[in-house]
């Protein structure tokens, strides 16, 4: 009797172990997907923060150039204009890289969507064939 209870408990625990293992795998998969999404969000945010910082610096430098010109302090204004040109160029490059990454991701997302649509078409064909089989079985 006691052996039967132990066997039953062991069988139940084994079934639970399989369920727990399956749940663990599902959790790890979901966590990896969330980590990937978080990493992408952080990369996007850091790019946007840097672009925003550069824009603020450009705005401040522009105001300083105007003040220097107003004060007829031309040499420092010319030097600052050179630095300002470089900052604008750097910001353009940074923004171009951000756009390129976004376009690449969009292209990858479109490819995934296309694969999903092809799979859906295959499943729809299977449903049609399945329905034909059911009709033929009911006819006989």
C-alpha positions in Angstrom: 0.0 0.0 0.0 2.8 2.4 0.9 4.6 1.4 -2.3 1.5 2.3 -4.3 1.3 5.8 -2.7 5.0 6.3 -3.3 4.7 5.2 -6.9 1.7 7.5 -7.3 3.5 10.5 -5.7 6.6 9.8 -7.8 4.5 9.7 -11.0 2.7 12.9 -10.1 6.1 14.6 -9.3 7.5 13.4 -12.6 4.5 14.9 -14.5 4.9 18.1 -12.6 8.7 18.1 -13.3 7.9 18.0 -17.0 5.4 20.8 -16.7 7.8 22.9 -14.6 10.6 22.2 -17.1 8.3 23.4 -19.9 7.3 26.5 -18.0 11.0 27.2 -17.3 11.8 27.0 -21.0 8.9 29.3 -21.8 10.0 31.8 -19.1 13.6 31.8 -20.4 12.4 32.4 -24.0 10.1 35.2 -22.9 12.9 36.8 -20.8 15.4 36.6 -23.8 12.8 38.3 -26.0 12.2 41.0 -23.4 16.0 41.5 -23.0 16.4 41.9 -26.7 13.6 44.4 -26.9 15.0 46.3 -23.9 18.5 46.4 -25.5 17.0 47.8 -28.8 15.0 50.4 -26.8 18.1 51.5 -24.9 20.1 51.8 -28.1 17.3 53.8 -29.7 17.0 56.0 -26.6 20.8 56.6 -26.4 20.9 57.7 -30.0 18.0 60.0 -29.6 19.5 61.5 -26.4 22.8 62.1 -28.2 21.0 63.7 -31.1 19.0 65.9 -28.8 22.2 66.9 -26.8 23.9 67.9 -30.1 20.9 69.9 -31.2 21.0 71.8 -27.9 24.7 72.5 -28.3 24.1 73.7 -31.9 21.3 76.0 -30.6 23.6 77.4 -27.9 26.5 77.9 -30.2 24.3 79.6 -32.7 23.2 82.1 -30.0 26.9 82.7 -29.1 27.8 83.3 -32.7 25.0 85.9 -33.0 26.2 87.6 -29.8 29.8 87.6 -31.0 28.8 89.1 -34.4 26.6 91.7 -32.6 29.6 92.6 -30.5 31.8 92.7 -33.7 34.1 90.1 -32.3 34.6 88.4 -35.7 37.6 86.1 -35.0 36.0 84.1 -32.2 32.8 84.1 -34.2 34.6 82.5 -37.2 36.2 79.9 -35.0 32.9 79.1 -33.3 31.2 78.9 -36.8 33.8 76.2 -37.8 33.1 74.2 -34.6 29.3 74.7 -35.2 29.7 73.3 -38.8 31.5 70.3 -37.4 28.8 69.7 -34.8 26.0 70.0 -37.4 27.9 67.5 -39.6 28.4 65.0 -36.7 24.7 65.3 -35.9 23.7 64.6 -39.5 25.9 61.5 -39.5 24.4 60.3 -36.2 20.9 60.9 -37.5 21.7 59.1 -40.8 23.0 56.1 -38.8 19.8 56.1 -36.7 17.7 56.2 -39.9 19.7 53.4 -41.5 19.2 51.2 -38.4 15.4 52.0 -38.4 15.2 51.2 -42.1 17.1 47.9 -41.7 14.7 46.9 -38.8 11.7 47.8 -40.9 13.0 45.7 -43.8 13.6 42.7 -41.4 10.1 43.2 -40.0 8.6 43.2 -43.5 10.5 39.9 -44.3 9.1 38.4 -41.1 5.6 39.5 -42.0 6.0 38.0 -45.5 7.1 34.7 -44.0 4.0 34.8 -41.7 1.7 35.5 -44.6 3.2 32.6 -46.5 2.6 30.4 -43.5 -0.9 31.7 -43.2 -1.6 30.9 -46.9 -0.3 27.3 -46.3 -2.6 26.9 -43.3 -5.5 28.3 -45.3 -4.9 25.7 -48.0 -4.7 23.0 -45.3 -8.1 24.1 -44.0 -9.6 24.0 -47.5 -8.3 20.5 -48.0 -9.5 19.4 -44.6 -13.0 20.8 -45.3 -13.1 18.9 -48.6 -12.1 15.7 -46.8 -14.8 16.2 -44.1 -17.4 16.8 -46.9 -16.4 13.6 -48.6 -16.5 11.6 -45.4 -20.0 13.0 -44.6 -21.2 12.1 -48.1 -20.4 8.4 -47.6 
